C-alpha cells in the first residue's frame, strides 16, 4: 500500500488510482464555475457548427447543378486584376491575429497589468469589428450580384442558403464576442476584476479569470472560422 501523498500531489500505486477514480470532480477541482460552464457551452456549440458543415457538404455533393466556383464568386478587383479570395484571406488574417492579442490579454490579466490587458482586449475587439465589417461588405456584394438563400446566378441554388446560414451564424458569434470583450475591457479599466466588484459577467467574485473565460470563447470562434474557410471557400 502506498503512503498518503502530500497535499497537492497525486498518490501512487493502486491506492492512488482508486482515489483519483472515485474523487468527485477530481479534474475540475479549483476550476471556476464560469470557466467550466464555458467549456460545456463550447462543446454544445461545436455540435451545432458540425451539423451545419456536414449538412453543407451533403447538400453540395447532392446538388444536381454545378456548385459555384468560390475563387471567382469571392474574387475582388485589385488594381484592375481579379484576385481570388482576396477579401476572405484578409478576413482570415484579421481574425487569426485577434487570437494572438486575446492570448496576450489573458497573460497580462493574470499578471494584473490593467493597462496592457485593457489595451489588448480593445485591440481584439477592434479586430473582431473589422472582421464583421468585412463580412457585411461581402454579404452586400453577393446580394448585389443576385445571390439569395433560394437561388443565385452562379450555379446550384443551395449555395446561397448554405453561405448565409453558416457565415451568418458565425458572424453572430463574433459580434456577441466583441460585445463581451468591450464589457470585460471596461471592467478591467475601472478595476472591477481586482476589487471583485459585483456586476454583469463578474457576479460576486469578479477576477481576472473572466478574461480567460471570454478568451476561450474567442479562440473557439477563430477556430470555427478556420473550418469554414477550409470547407466553404477552399473546397
Secondary structure by P-SEA (a helix, b strand, c coil): cccccccccccccaaaaaaaaaccccccccccaaaaaaaaaaaaaaaaaaaaaaaaaaaaaaccccccccccccccccccccccaaaaaaaaaaaaaaaaaaaaaaaaaaacaaaaaaaaaaaaaaaaaaaaaaaaaaaaaaaaaccccccccccccaaaaaaaaaaaaaaaaaaaaaaaaaaaaaaaaacccccccccccccccccaaaaaaaaaaaaaaaaaaaaaaaccccc
